Amino acid sequence: MHTHMADALKTPDDKRKACADLAATMRRWIIEQSLDSHVGHIGSALSIVDIVSVLWEGTMQNPGTELPDRDRFILSKGHAALALYCALRWKKILSEDVFNTYCKNGSMLGVHPEWELKGVDLSTGSLGQGLSVACGLAYGLRQKKSPARIYVLLSDAECNEGQVWEAAMFGAHHRLANLTAIVDLNGLQALGCTRDILNIADIGGLWKALGWRVIEADGHDQDALLAALNGSDDVAEPTVILAKTMLGKGVSFMENRLEWHYMNISSELAKRALAELNSSSTSALQTGGDKE
C-alpha cells in the first residue's frame, strides 16, 4: 500500500488511537444530528462507524483533497451518509457550521451524499451503482499509473442488485488490484432480514469464484479492519472485505433492531443513547481501550 509521508510518521498505536477517537465521536454526532434533523437511517450509519473511521484515519491517503493521486472513497450505501459527514467534519473538510445544517432547507448535506460536496467522490443512494463507478475509477487511475486506491462501501442487501455482480466480474477480469470493496454485513434491510428477502448463502464463495481476494473480518474490530485494509502490496486482484457488523452498533436498544433502519429518535431516547455512548468512551479510556 502506498503511504503519504505524514502518515508514515504515525506509529501503529497512533493510528489505533485516532481510529478509536473518531469512532467514539462519530457515534455521538450521529445521535445528535439525527435528533436535531428528525431524520432516520441511524442504525445504518452506526453499523459502518468503525469501517469509516479506520478508512479515514488509518488507511486512506489524502482523502477529501484535490490531489490527483488521492485515495477515493465511495459510500455506495448512500443512506448512511451521516457517518460520512461525521468523518468529513472530523477531518475539517466540513466546518462545524456546515455539518450542523444536516438535512435542513438549502443544505448540501442530504440523507444521501452529493458529489458537489468536498470529500464526496460520487452521489449515491440508488443502490447497486457504487461498485461500477469504483471499477471505472480504478481502471482509469491504473491507466494513468497513479498510486491512488479506490475504496467502496456496500451494504449486504445491496448485493441483491445484479449490477453489483456485473461490476465484480469487470473488476476481476481487469485485475484491479487498486480496488477494495467493503461489504457491511449487518444482516438487515428495509423490510426484513437479508437472508429472508434474497439469501446469498455463501457470499464469500461467490466473490472468490468471480476472482476476488476475499477477507472476512469483524466490522467492529478496528485492529482486524486495519490489518485487512493495510495488507500486503503483493496483491494481483481486487479485494473484498466481508465485514460482519450490527445495525445500530453502540446503542443497546438499537442493536440488531430492524425498526432503526428508518425510525427517528426522540429526545428521551437520544439522551439515553448519548449516556450509553459517553459511558462506553469513559470505560475505554480507563482500560486503555484493551480488549478482553
N, C-alpha and C positions, 0 to 999 in steps of 0.2 A: 504494500500500500504506500502511496506517496505521502510525504509528510512536509507540512509547512514549517519553517524554521521556528516560529514562535511555539508551535505545538511540540516540536522536537525537544524543547527545553522542559516540557511538562513531565513530571515523573508519573508512573502508573497511579500512585496514591493521589497525586494532584487531580488526575482525570477522574478517578473514582469519586473523590470528594465533590468535584464540580458537578458530576452527573447526579449524585445523590442530592445535592443542594438544589439543583434545578428541578428535579422531580418533586421534591417536597414543596417547593414554591409553586410549581405548576398546578399541583392538586388544589392548593388553597385558592389560587387565582381562578381556576375553573369553577369552583363553587361560588366564589364572589361574583364573577361576571355572569354566571348562569342566573343567579338570584337577581342581579341588577337588570338584566335584559329580559327576564321571563322567557328564556329560550331553552329548549331541551337538548337532547343528544349528549347529556352529561356523562352517562355510562360509557358511551363510545369514546369520548375524549379521555376519560380516566383510564381506560384499558390500554391506551397507547402511550401513556406518560413516560414510562421507563424506556420504551423504544426511542421515542423522540428525544429524550434527554441524553441518551447515550449517543445518538446520531449527532446532535448539535453541540455537545460538549466533549465527546470522547472519540469522534470518528471523522466527521466531515472537515474538509479543508476550505477555508474562506467562504462558507455558505452565506448567501444573502448579500454578497458584494457584486460589483460589476466586472470583476476579473474574469477574463475569458476561460481561464483554466480552473475556475472554482468548481467544487463539487455541487451537484444539483440534487434537490430533494423534491419528490412529487408525492403529495398526500392524495393517493388515489381514492381512499375513503374520505371524501371531502367533507362529509357531515361531521367529522371530528375536528374541524378547523380550529376550534377554540384552543386545542392543545398546541397547534402550530403557532397561533398568535401569541400564546404564552412564551414559547421559545423565542419568537422574534422580539418580544418585549425584553426578555432576559438578556438577549444579545445586543440590546439597544438599537436594533433595526427599526423597531416601533417605539415611539415615545409613550410614556405612561398616559398622556392625554389622549393620544390616538387609540391606544388599547382600551381605554375606558369608553370609547364610542361604540363598542361591540354591539352590533345589531340595532343601533339607533338610526333614526332617519338621516340620510345623507352620508352614512359611514361607509368606508371601503371594507369594513370588517363584517362581512355577512356570515350566515350559517355555513356557507361554502366559500372557499378561498378564490380570489380573483387574481389573475396574472398581473394586473396593473399594480398590485401591491408589492413593494420591495420585499424580496425574500421569498416570493411565491413564483415558481417557475412554470406553473400550469394551473389554469382554472379547472377545478374538479368538482365532482358531485354527481355527474352522470356516470354511474358505476361501470367499471369494466374497461375504461379507456386509458387509465394512467399507465399501465404497463406497455401499451402500444407506443405511446409518446416516449416513454423512457427508453424503449428499444431504439426508436429513431434517433433520440439524442445520443445514446451510447454509440450507435453506429457512426453518426456524424462526427462525434468527438474523436473516435478512433481514426477516422479518415484524416483528420487534422493532426494526428499524432499527439493529441492532448493527453496529459496525465489525469485529467478530471474523471471523476467517477459519478455514476448516477445511482441514487437510492430511491426506491419507490415502495410505499407502504400501502398494502391492500388489506381489505377485510376478508375473512374466510367466506362469508356469504357472497362477496363479490366474485369469488371463483366459480359461482354458478353461471357467470357470463361466458358465452362462447368466445368472445373477443379476447379474453384473458389467455385462453389456450392457443389461439392463433398467434398472439404475441409471444407466448412462451416458445412455440415452435420456431418463430423467426429468431428469437434471441439465441436459442441453442444452435440453430443452423449456422448462424454467423459468428458463433463462439464469442459472444460479447462478454468478455471477462471483466470489463469495466462496469458491469451492471450487477446490482444487488437488489433483489426483491425481498421484502419482509412481509409475511402474511400474519395478520393479527388474528390468531385462532382463539377467539373468546366463546365460540360455540353458539352465539345468539344473533338473531337478526330481527328485523322489524316485526315479523309475525310469528316468531317461534324459534325453536332450536334449529340450527343449520342441518343437523342430521335428519330432522323430520321434514324440512322444506325440500331439500335436494341433497341427499347424502353423498359425500365423496369419502368412501370408507378408508382409502389409503392415499391420502393427498400427497404424502412424501414419495410414495412409489410412482405416482403419476408424474410429478415433476422430474423425478430421476429418469423415468422411461423416456421423457422428451429430451433429455440431455443436459439437465441442470445439475449442478453441485448442490446437494441438499444438506442443510444443517438444522437440527432440531434443538430448540433452546427454551428455557423458561423465560417468558416475555417480561417477567418482573424481577429477574435476577440480573442485575446490572453487570456483574462480573462475567456471567455467561454471555450476555449480549456484547460486551466489549470484546471478548475472545472471538465470538462469531463474526463480528463486523471488522475486526482488525487482524484477520488471519494472514495466512501465507500469501506472498506475492506470486508464488508459483501456481497460479490457477489459470486454466485454459478455457474455462466455460463460465457462463453466468452462474451466480449463486442465488439460491433462495433460502431464507431463514424462516423456518416454521416456528413462530413464537407463540407458545401456549400462554394465553392471558385470561383475565377475568373481567367481564363487564363491571364497571363501577369500582375497580380495584382501589382500596384505601379507605373506602367509606362503608362500614359494615352493612348498613341497611340497603345499600345499593348493589352490593356484590352479587353477581350472577342472578340478578332480578330483571326479567325481561322488560318490565314497565319503565325501567330507567333508560331504555333506548330513546324514548321520546319525552318522558314526563318532565314537567317543570318542577322546580324546587320551591318550597315555601320558606319564609324567613325562619320559622321554627326549625325545620329540617336542616336548613343551611347552618344555623347556629350549632346544631348537634354535629353536623359533618365537620365543621371547622374545629370544634372542640376535639373530636377524634383525631383529626389530622395534626393539630398542634400537639396533642399528647404523644402521637407517634413520633413526631420530629424531636420532641424533648427526650423521649426514651432512646432514640437513635444516637443523639448527641452524648447522652450519659454512658452508653455502652460502646461508643466509638464506631457505631454502625456495624459491629461484628455480627455475623450470622451464627446461629447455634450449630 
